[in-house]
């Protein structure tokens, strides 16, 4: 099973890459993907999307999904 993972804004800077394609055999949900790539629990402020739709960190992933991680959006 293969997915594309994208990082946006300050997360892209922190992780050091914009996107990566990975095999996710054994990974079940969005949080598992984060932990596999970042090697730590996601910060409570990290937001995620699956195929351009907001998703909870415990949302299930499927083959071909595009997972995006981004910081909270603020405005003023």
C-alpha positions as CSV (number, residue, x, y, z in Angstrom):
1,X,0.0,0.0,0.0
2,X,1.4,3.4,-1.0
3,X,0.4,6.9,-0.1
4,X,1.7,10.4,-0.7
5,X,2.4,12.6,2.4
6,X,2.6,16.4,2.1
7,X,3.8,18.9,4.8
8,X,2.8,22.5,4.7
9,X,4.0,25.8,6.1
10,X,6.1,25.6,9.2
11,X,5.8,21.8,9.3
12,X,7.5,21.7,5.9
13,X,10.3,23.7,7.3
14,X,10.5,21.6,10.5
15,X,10.4,18.3,8.7
16,X,12.7,19.4,5.9
17,X,10.7,18.2,3.0
18,X,7.5,19.1,1.1
19,X,6.3,15.6,0.2
20,X,7.2,12.0,0.3
21,X,5.7,8.8,-1.1
22,X,5.8,5.9,1.3
23,X,4.8,2.3,1.6
24,X,2.5,2.0,4.6
25,X,2.2,-1.7,5.2
26,X,1.3,-2.1,8.8
27,X,0.2,1.6,9.3
28,X,-3.4,1.9,10.0
29,X,-4.2,5.6,10.6
30,X,-3.0,9.2,10.0
31,X,-1.2,9.3,13.4
32,X,0.7,6.1,12.5
33,X,2.0,7.8,9.3
34,X,3.1,10.9,11.3
35,X,4.9,8.7,13.9
36,X,6.6,6.6,11.1
37,X,8.0,9.8,9.4
38,X,8.6,12.2,12.3
39,X,9.6,9.5,14.9
40,X,7.5,11.2,17.6
41,X,3.9,11.7,18.7
42,X,2.1,14.5,16.8
43,X,1.8,17.8,18.6
44,X,-1.8,18.4,19.6
45,X,-1.8,21.4,17.2
46,X,-1.0,19.4,14.1
47,X,-3.9,19.2,11.7
48,X,-4.3,16.6,9.0
49,X,-6.3,16.0,5.8
50,X,-6.9,12.9,3.7
51,X,-7.5,13.6,0.0
52,X,-8.0,17.3,0.7
53,X,-10.6,16.7,3.4
54,X,-10.0,17.5,7.1
55,X,-9.3,14.3,9.0
56,X,-8.8,13.3,12.6
57,X,-5.5,11.8,13.5
58,X,-7.2,8.4,14.1
59,X,-8.8,8.4,10.7
60,X,-8.1,5.2,8.7
61,X,-5.9,5.4,5.6
62,X,-6.2,3.5,2.3
63,X,-4.0,2.7,-0.6
64,X,-3.4,5.8,-2.9
65,X,-4.5,8.3,-0.3
66,X,-2.8,11.7,-0.1
67,X,-2.2,12.7,3.6
68,X,-1.4,16.3,4.4
69,X,-0.1,17.7,7.6
70,X,-0.3,21.4,8.4
71,X,-0.2,23.7,11.4
72,X,-3.3,25.5,12.7
73,X,-4.4,28.3,10.5
74,X,-4.7,31.7,12.2
75,X,-5.8,35.0,11.0
76,X,-6.1,38.5,12.1
